[in-house]
């Protein structure tokens, strides 16, 4: 019995030792270069299969560090994979660039960029199958990210042309803490913008949370929008859902197959205009509405607060409600849906 136990223990130790010998180690290859930018310089990064991290600093230098990493059984095997990757770091005229090129197929190699730069320079980043993280930037940006997550602190470029733009596709959990003027193009993505001044949005099959926004213009298909507090919002949408916590000044919507819910229309609201087909609308005023209203529904119902004008039938399928006075305006044109004003 003792001999059997000793033999089993010996075999186990031999197996563990063999497994340890076969365990992969982590190998890296690093590229690094610094450049002196001009006032008009731009930084251009093109990468795939790794993360890009951008840090702003006070030095008048752009430093790009690229780290290739993999797990392999030997340095020789790691080098065979690393040799498939070309990293080009260069300065040509006003453009400082870092570009990744891959020959053949890679086996579990990560390509990570660290870019340290003055925050006022223009930055272009194209990255796929990896994340993009940026700190505070005041120069123009142009981001194209696919199959990765964007985390941005502050994107504070001005409204001069061309405006800063961000394109996201198949991006989950992306977040921008603060933005000034920004164009957004989203597909199959979800994005949270905490605070923003002006957004121009084209989106499809996406989820957007806009917590606090001054003004926004959107073209939406198959999306879900959750908006916190907004001053002005204009959109055209199909097959979507829109919800607003509070609208302060202006709401103009052209909706098809889209439901709309506004929890509070502030006393400061100047105009609400909604044309809707095949969707329901729910609106609530923070206080009694002091303005003119013109509501119409075809193949739908209108439900309004007490004291508003009585509905007038239009043919056999429609009704209108008109009344009120004052500077504020409320226009609703509804087909195949219901309106409820609380």
N, C-alpha and C positions, 0 to 999 in steps of 0.2 A: 504493500500500500504506500509506504514511504517512498519507494523507488518510483512509483507511478506519479506521485505528487511532484517529486523533484523533476521528473522528465517533463511534466506539463508546465511547470514553472520555467524550466529552461527553454522550452519552445516558445512560451509567451515572451520572455525577455529577448529571444532572438528575433521574433516578429516585430516587437517594438523598436529594437535597434535598427532593423532593416527599414521600417517605416520612417524612422528619424533620418536615416541616411538618404531616403528618397524625398524628404520634404523639400519644397521649393524655398528659395531665398528671394528677397526683394533686391532688385538691381535698378540703378538709375543712371541716366545720362543727362547732363545739364548744359544748356546753352545760355549765355548771358552777354548782353551788350548794352552800353549806354550811349545816348545821343544828346547833342545840344540843339534844342529846337529854336526856331524863329517865332516871332509873334504870330505869324500866319500858318504855322505848322499844323499838320493833322497827324493823328496816330491811327494806323489801319491794321487791324488784327484779323486774320483768317485762320480758323482752327476747326478741328473735329476730334471726337473721342477724348475729350477732356474738359476741364473747367478753365474759365478765364476770370481772373480776379484783377480789378483795377483799383488802385489806391492813389489818391491825390496827395501831393506833398508840396512843400514850399521851394524845393530846389528847382533851378532852371535846367533840369535834366529829364530825359525820358529813359528809364531803365526797363529793359524787357528781360525777364528770366523765364526760360522754358525748361520744364523738367519732364523727361520721359521716365516712366516707371513700369516695371513688370515683375511678376514672380516667375522664376525659372529655376531649373535644377543646376544650372551652371552659368558662368559669365558668357561662355561661348554661345549658349542658346539665347541668352538675353540679347547679346550683340547682333545675332542674326535677325531678331525682330526690330531692334533699334535701327539697323541699317536700312530698313524699309521706309524710314521716316526722314524727310529732309526739312530742316528748319532754316528759313531765310530771314535774317534780321538785317535791315538795311535802312539807309536814309538817302532818298532820291529827291532832290529839290526840297520842297516843303513837306514831303511825305515821309514819315517814319513808320516802317512797316515790320510786322512779324507774320510770316505765313508758313503754314504747315502743308507739306505735300506728302502723300503716301503712295508707295508703289506696292501693288499686290494687296493681300489681306493680312491684317494684323491679328496676332493672338494675344489678347488681354494686355495691350499696352495702353497706358494712360498718357495723355499729352496735356500738361497743365501749364497755363501762362500766368505769370504775375507781371502786371504792368504798373509801374510807378511813374506818375506824370503830373505836371501842373494842371490844376483843375480847369483852367480857362481854355485849354487846347481843344480843338475838335477831335472827336473820337468815333471811329467806325469799327464795329465788331461784328463779324459773322462767325457763328459757332453752332455746331450741331453735335448732338449726343454728348452734351455737357452743359454745365451751369454757367451763368454769367453773374458776377457780383461786382457792383460798383459803389463807390462812396459818394462824395459830393463833387458834382461837375457843373460848371457854369458855361462851358463851351457847347457848341452844337454836338449832338450825338446822332448816330445812325446804327441801330442794333438790329440784327437779323438772327434770331435764336430759334432753333428747332430741336425738339426732343431734349429740352433742358429747362431749368428754372431760373428766372430772372429775380435777383434781389437787388434793389437800388435804393440808396439813401435819399439823395437829392439830385434832381435833374433840373437845373435852374437856368436854362438857356432862354433867350428873349424871343420876341415874336417876329424877328426879321426872317426873310426868306433865304435859303430854304429852312423850314422849321425842323426841329428835332423830330426823329421818327423812331418808332420801335415796332418791329414785326415779330410776332410770336406764333409758332405753330407747334401743336402737340406739347404744350408747356403747362405743367401743373404747379400750383402753389406759388405763382409769381406774385411779387409785391413791389410797389413803388411807394416810398414813404412821402415824398413831396415832389411835385412837378410844376413847372410853369406852363409854357406853351409846348404841346406835344401831340404828334400824330401817332395813332395806334392802329395797327392792323393785326387782328387776331383770328386764328382759326383753330378749332379743337383745343382751346386753352382756357385757363382760368387765371384772372388777374385781380388783385386788390390794389386800388390806388387810394391812399389815405387822404392826401390833401393835394388839390390841383387848381390851377388857375383857368386854363383853357385846354380842352381835349377835343380832337377831331378823330372819330372812331369809325373804323370799318371792321365788322366782326361777323363771324358765322360759327355756329356750333360751339359757342363759348359761354363762360360765366364771368361776369364782371361785377365787382363791388366797388362803387365809387362813394367813399365815405363823406367827403366834403369837397365840393367842386363849385367854382364860380360859374363857368359856362361850359357846355358841351354840345357837340353836334355828332349824331351817330347814324350810321346805316347798318342795320342789323338783320340777320336771318338765323333762325333756330338758336336763339340765345336766351340767356337769363340775366337780366340787369337788376341789381339791388343798389339803389341810390339813397344815400343818406340825406344831407342837406345840399340843395342846389339852388342857385339863383336863376340861371337860364338854361333850358334844356330843349333841344330841337332834335327830332329823330324821325326816320322812316324805318319801319320794321315789319317783318313777316315771320310768322310762326315763332313767336317769342313770348316772354313774360317780362313786364316792367313793374317794379315797385319802387315807390318814393316815400321816404319818411317826411320830407318837408320841401315844398317848392316856394321860393320867396318872390319871384318876379314874373317869370315867363315859362310857359310849357306849350310847345307846339309839336304835335305828333300826327303822323300818318301811319295807321296800323292796319294790318291784315292778319287774321288768325292769331291775334295777340291780346292777352289780357293785361289790364292796367289797374293798378291800385295806388292811390295817393292818400297817405294817412293825414297829411295836413297841407292845405293850401293857405299860406300865410295871409294876414290882413294886407300886406304890402303887394300882393300879387296884382299884376297889371293886365295880363292876358293869359287865358287858357283856351287853346284851340285844338280839338281832337277830332280827326276823321277816322272812323273805325269800321271794319267789316269782319264779321265772324269773330267777335271777341266781346268780353264783358268789361265794364268800366265801373270802378268804385272811387268816389272822390269824397273828401271831407274838408270842410273849412275850419280854420282855427277859431274863427268868430263869424258872426252873421255876414254873408256876402253882400257887399255894398257896390253893386255894379249891374250892368246889363247882361242878360242871359238869353241865348237862342239855342234851344235844344230840339233835336229831331231824331226820331227813331222809325225805322222801317223793319217790320218783322222783329220788333223788340219792345221792351217796356222801359218807361221813364219813371223813376222814383225820386221825388224831390222833397225838401223840407216843407213843413207847414208854413203857410203864408206866401208861398210862391204862387204864380199864376196857374190856373187850371189848364189841363191839357186840351188841345184841339185836335180832333180826328182829321187825318189826311187819308182819304180813300178808305179802303177796307183794311189796310195793313200798316198804317203809320199814324203817328201823332207828333205834335209839336207843343213846346212850352216856351213862351216868350214873355219877357217882362223885365222889371228892375230898372234902375237908373244909377248913374254915376260913371266914373271914368273907367273902372275895371270892366273887362269883357270876358264872357264865358261862352264859347261856341262848341257845341257837340253835334256831330253828324254821325249817326250810328245806324248800321245795317246788320241785321241778324245778330243781335246781341242786346244785353240789358245794361241800363245805366242806373246807378244808385248814388245819390248825393246825400251825404250825412251832415 
